[in-house]
Amino acid sequence: MSYAHLDAYSRLLRGAYEAAMTKQRWPVAPRRPIEASWHRSLAAGIDPGITSAPLVYDLDYIDDVRQAHPLHPLLPLLSRTLAGLADEIGHVMIVTDAHGRVLWREGGTAVLRRADQIGLSDGHQWEERNVGTNGIGTALAVGRPMHVYSEEHLMRALHVWSCSAAPIVDPDSGRVIGCVDISGTARTLHPSTVALVGTAAKLAESELALRMHERDDRLRRRYESLRGRPGILLSPTGRVISGDPAGRLGERVPLLDSHLTDDPDPPSDGILLPIRPGEHVRVSGQRMILRDGTVGLLESFSDGYLLRTVPTATPPALALSFLGERPPFVTLGDREQPLSLRHAEILALLALHQHGLTAEQLSFHVYGDYGNPVTIRAEIHRLRAQLGNAIAAKPYRLACPIEADFLAVRRHLAAKDPAALARTYSGPLLPRSESPEIRRERDELEAQVRACLLRYGSPEHLWAYAQTSNGRNDYEILERLAALPSTDARSAAARARLA
């Protein structure tokens, strides 16, 4: 991009930026990823007038974090790839952790002094939720390399800067573990720098993959020395290394929901003592329900785990009672307990999608376009506290036999059995639910029940339907009942309702 094009783009950006910050209509929107980042940043309440990223690490202890971080051994590789460029053209190279907290930087004295003024230095955090649109935070937010130029930054103090950043994904855990960034003055950092930064991130990931395979080989050799090779060999992050030739567990077994100690949220005082990013919590002794419904027990083995299947009795059935006006409740074994509407919606959706749903899919089915997978994960956590291992993860699914009144209604409809239908159908499915998927299922079920009873049902079956909330004033149902002999009490009741 030539300087003329940069000048023209800067003029466009200034107009869009001022309109966005004053909540006016944008004359011309910036690039789509920047526009989306502005929306996220403003919705998070970021003040464009802040002048520095927050300091979140106690610098007296940051060396401990650096030594423990999985990117520490790769610094020479990143330095060889990028630091020379930074020195040559007066830029600074930054390496952060997965939450945009600066752990290392390299550059000339002059540019480091300028970087200090905006918090582009050790221990400061550059996530979007802290400082708005910026190279590091936006690359981490979208999960791919990003170049953020001048007025594309949300902070006005950054308008003299440009940044190219790329996230680094750990092939072992599948998680983002850091970000590499080159930052400098707006006109000296060309947008094409983002390709070089992306290449450096890929080189780091390749080196991590090589080290991972070497660890796997060492662990596999120890495993193969065991007599009988008991159990399935897992890495510390739950990757299946050996012992599952049929692939019934997939590539990874989910361990504890938070198996890393790297907490993204600083405490209320703003400064935190460094923790050890990437350090794994040992979860030996954890029981889990596997994808095929069997129960597994984790045992520590060298640097990883052995997963052994254990015999277990058939788990108790989960019975869902979600039809009609009565508040929803669940029966697990011989224990009956009421449910909140949200928990009932989640269980109904899992019962309707027995192959499982991701957090994103569940969120969409429950809340529609405005759903947030984080909210769903929190609700699943609360449900598990009530139902134990009845809900499995990745994807979320019911891991025990299921009985549900609305599923029984479906079976009776398929069998065209009006007697069983009249006994089972006590009213609409979760009538207070506003979930788009539940509403669709509720309306479809209601229409099919009504049509089946009108076609095949006897007066007894129609009368049973007339006791439900929708059947109580159903004109066609009541007309059929009113046609019964006048001595029939059901006929009198139907005529009264029609009147």
N, C-alpha and C positions, 0 to 999 in steps of 0.2 A: 504494500500500500504506500503510495507516494505521500510526500508532505502535503500536497494540495488536497488529496483525498482525506488525509487526517484532519486538516483544517476544516474542510466542509463537514466531516462527521462530527467534529467538536462543536461546530455551530448548531447542528441538529440536536446533539446531545444536550447542550445548554438549555435549549428551549424545552425539550422533553423533561429534563431534570427539574427545572423551576416549576413547570406545570405540575409535575408529580408531587413535589414537596409542598405545594400550596393547594393540593387537592383539586386542581382544575383539570379540564379535559386536555389530554396530551395532543399537541398538534401532529406530531409524528412520533411513533413509538420507537424505542431503541431496539437492538437485536432481541429476538424472542427470549433467549436464556436470561438476558439482563432484565428485560421487562418482568419476567416471572420472578426473578430474584428481588427486584424492587417491591413487587407486591408482597412477597414473603416478609421482607425486612420491615416494610411499613406496617404490615399487620402485626408484627412482633413488637411494635412500638419503639423501634430504633430511632434515636435522635440524630439527625444528620449533622448536628452541630458538635457532636463529641469529637475530641481531638486525639484520642489515643485508645488503643485496645486495652482491656483491663488486665492487670497483673493478677494471675491466679495461682502461681507457684511460689512457695517460699524458696528464694534463690540459694539459701544456705544448704538446701537439700537436693537441688535439682540434679546434681551429679549422680545421685543414686538412681534417679529415673532414667538418665541417659544410659548408664551402664546396663540397666535391666531391659531397655527397650529393644525389640527385635531388629530395629534398623541400625543399631549401633555398629554392628560389624560391617555394615554396608556403606558407612560414611566415606571411606576411601574411594569406593566406586562412584558414588554420587559426586564427590569432590572432583575426581578426575574428569567426569563428564561435564560438569556445570561450573565449578568454581573458577576454572580458567576463563570461561566466558564472562563470569561476573567481574573478575579482576580486570580483564581487558577493556571492558566498556563501562566500568564504574557502577556495577550493579551488586546486589546482595543476594546470596543463595540462602534460602531458609529451608529447614526440615522440621516438620511439626509431627505431633502424634495424631491419633485419629480424630481428635476433637479440636484441632487447630491450635494447640498449645505449642509455642515455639520451644524446641529443644536445642537446635544447633543453628548457627548462621556463619557465613563467611563472606568477606568483602573488604574493600579498602576502608581506611580510617574515615575519610570524608563521608562516604555513603552510609557507613555504620552510625556515624554521629547523627545524620539526618534521620536514619531509621529509628534511633532511640527516641526521637521527639514524638513519633506516632505509635510507639509500642511495638514496633517490628523488631522485637528483641526477646531475649530469653525469658521464658515464664509467662509471656502474654498470650492471650487467647484470641483467635481470629475466626471463630465460627460466625456464621451469618446472624445467629440469634444474639451475638454480642455487639457486632459492629456493622451489620448489614452487608450489602453486596461488596465482595472483595475477592481477589484471586483465590486465596486459600479457602476461605469459607464457602464460596460458591462452587468451587471444584469438589469439595467434600459433600456439599448439599446435593449436587446433581450426579456425583459419582463418575466424572470424566474430566479430562483436561479442559481448562478454561483460561482464556485471556481476558482480563478486565482492564479497560483502557480509561484513564483519566476520569472524565465526568461520569463514566459508568459506575464508579464507586458511589456508595450512598453517603459516606462521610465526606464532607467538603474538604477536610484536611488532606484527603487522599487524591484530590483532583490533579495534583502535580505528579502523581505516581501512576505507573502501569505495572501489572503483575501477570505472570504466566505460571500456572500451578497445575499439578496433576496428582490425584490420589494414588496411593500404593496399597494394593490388596495382598494380604497374606494368603498364599495358596493353601496353606495348612488349614486355617480356620475359615477361609472364605470371607473374612472381614477386612474392611479398610483399617489399616494400622497406622497410617501416616499420610503426609502430603509433602511434596517437594515443590519449591517455588523459586522463581527468579523475579525480583522486583527492582525497579529503577524509575528514573524520571520518565514522564509520559512519552516524550518524543524520541527518546533513545532506545526504548525497548520495543522492537518491532513485533507485531502480532504473530509473525511466523515463529517466534521463540517458543510458543506453546508446543510446537511439534517436537522441538529438542527436549523440552521438559517432559513431555509425554514419553519420549524414547528413554529418558533416564529412569522414569518410573517403571517402564517395562523391563529395563535391564535389572533393576532392583528386584522386581517380582521373579525374574528368571533365576537370579542368584538365590532368592528365598526358596524357590522350587527345587533347585539343585541341593541345597542344604536339607530340605525336607526329605527328599528321596534318600539321601545318605543316612539320615536318622531312621527312616523307615527300614532301610536295609539292615542296619545294626539291630533294630528291634525285631525284625523278622528272623534274623539268625538266632537270636536268643529264644524266640518262640519255637523255632523248628528243632531246637535242642531238647524241648520238653517231650517226654514220653507220651505218645498218644495225641499230642497237640490239642489239649482240652480248650474248649471255648473258642471264641472269635477274637482276633487281635485288633485292638483299636489304638489309634494315636491319642495323645492327651486331649485333643479337640474332638474326638469321636469319629474320626475317619476310619473306615474299615480297611485294614491293611492286609489281613490274611484270615483264612478259616471260614470264608463264606463264598465258596465257588459258585453257588447258584445265584448269588446276588440278591437274596431275599431281603436283606436289610438296606439295600441301596448303597450309595456312596458314603453316607454318614449316619451315625446314630446320635440323636439329640441328647446331650447331657443336661445338666442343670441349666435353666433358662439364663442365668447370669454366671457362666463358668469363667468369666474373666473378671479380674478385680479392678479393671480400669473404669472408674466411675466418672461419667461425663459431667456431673453436676458439682460445681464448687459449693461449699457451705455458705451460710448466710453472711459470714464475715468477709467473703470475697477471696481470701487467701487460703490455700490448702497445702498441707504437707504432701510432698510427692508420694504417690503410690507406685506400684511396680506394674506398668502397663504390660499386658501380655502374660502376666503370671497366672497360672492355672490353679484353680481351687481343686484339691483332690476330692473326688466324689465316690471313692471306693465304698461299696456297700449299698449304693443306690439301686433300687428296684425300678424297673420300667416295663411298660407294655410295648412290645415291638410291633412292627408293621403287620405281621401275620397273626397278631393277637396273643402270641405266647409271652410269658413273663421272663425277663432277663435280669441277671444280677451282675453288677460290675465289681471286678476285683482288680486291685492295683497289680501291675506287672511291669517291672523295670520302669521305663519312662512313660509307659502307656497303660492300657487296661486289657484285661480279658473279660469278655462278656459271655456268661454261661446262661443257657436257658434252664429254668427250674420248673419242675412239675408243679402244677397248681390245679385246684379245683375249678370247675367252670364258674366264671365270675357271675354274680347275681345280675338278673335282668334289670334294666333301667326302664321303668314304666312311666310314660308321660301322659298326663291328663290335662289336655289343653282345649277341649271343646266346651262351649257353653258359657254361661254367665259366672260360674264358680271361678274364683281365683285359681290360676294355674298351680299345679303341684306335681311333684315327682315322687315315685316310690322306688327305692333302691334296696333290693332284698325285702326285708320286713319293715324297713324304715320309710315313713312318709314325711315329706317336708314341703312347705310352701315355697314358691319361687317368685322373685321379682319379675316384672314383665320383660325386662331386658334379658335376664337369664333364660326365661322361657323362650324368647325369640331365638336366642343362640342355639338352644337345644333343639328347637323345632327345625331350624335350618340344617343342623348337623344330621338330624334324623332324615330329612328330605334329600340330603346329599351324602350318602353313606360312604362314598369314596373319599370324602374329606374336602375341606375348603381352606385356602390360605387366609391369613389375617386380612389381606387386602380384599379378597372375595367376600369374606364374612362382613367386613366393614361396609362394602357396597350394598350387600343384601339387607343389612340392618338399617343403615343410615342414608343410603343413596349416594349421590355424587359428593355430599359433604362429609362423608365418613372419614374417620381417622383410624388406621390400623393400630395405633398405640392404645386407643381407647378399648378396642376389642381385646387386645392382649391383656389389659388390666382386668377386664370382665372375665376372661377365661381363667385368669389366676384366681379370682374370687370363687368362680364356679368349682375349680379343682379343690379349693379348701372345703367345699361342701360335699363334693362327690368323689374325692380321691382320684384314683387312676381311671375313672370312667371316661375321661377325655384324654386322648393322645394328641401328639403334636406333629407338625411338619409332614403333611398338613393336619390341621385340627380335624378330629373325627371322633366318633363314639366308639370306644374300644371294649364294649360289652354287649350282650344281647339286648335288643331294643324292642319294647312294646309301646305303642302309642295309639291313642284312640283315633287320631286322624289318619294314621296309616291303616288301621283296621277298617275304617270307612272306605278307604281306597280299595281294599281287597273285596269288600262287600259289593262295591259298585262294579268291579270287574266281574264278579260272579252273578250280578243281577239278582241279588238276594235282598228283597225289600224287608223281610222280617228281621234279619240281622242288622240291616241298615237302620231301621226304626229303633231297635234296641240300643244301638251304639251312638247314633248321631244326636247329641244333646244340644247342639247349637253351633254357631260359627267358630272357626279356629281363632283363638286369641283375639276376641272382638275389639279390644282396645288398642291392638298393635297398629302402628303406622309404618312398619317396615314394608318397603315396596314389595319384597318377595313374599312376605307373609300375607299381605293384602291380596296379591295375585292368587296365591294358593287358596286363601279363604273364599274369595269370590268364585273361583273355579269349582271348589268342593261344594259350596252351597248350591250352585246352579246344577251340578250333576246329581246331587242328592234329591233335589226337588223334582228334576225331570224323571229320575228313576222311580220315585214314589208315585208320581202322577201316572206313569205308564203301567207300573207293575203292582202298585201297592193296594192293599185292602183298606176299608174304612179304619181298621185298627192302626194300620201303619200311617195313614194320613192324619189321624188324630194325634198320634205320637209326635209327628212333625209339627202339628199345630201348637204344641206346647213349647216350641223353641222360639227364640226372640224374633226371628224372621218369619216363621210360620204362623205366629200368633195372629197376624193381620194379613195373611196371604189370601187375596181375593179368590183365586181359582181353587185353592185347597178348601177354603171355607164353603164355597159353592158346592163342591162335591159332598162335603159333610152335611150341608143343609138339605140336600136331596134325600137323606136317609129318612126312614119313617118318623113321623112327628112324635111318636112315643119314645124315640131314641134320644137320650139326654145330650148326646153329641150333636144331634141336629139342632136342638134348641140353643145350645151354646153357640154353634156356628151362626145361626140366624141372628142371635143377639149381637155377635161381633160384627156381622155385616151391616146391621142396622146402626 
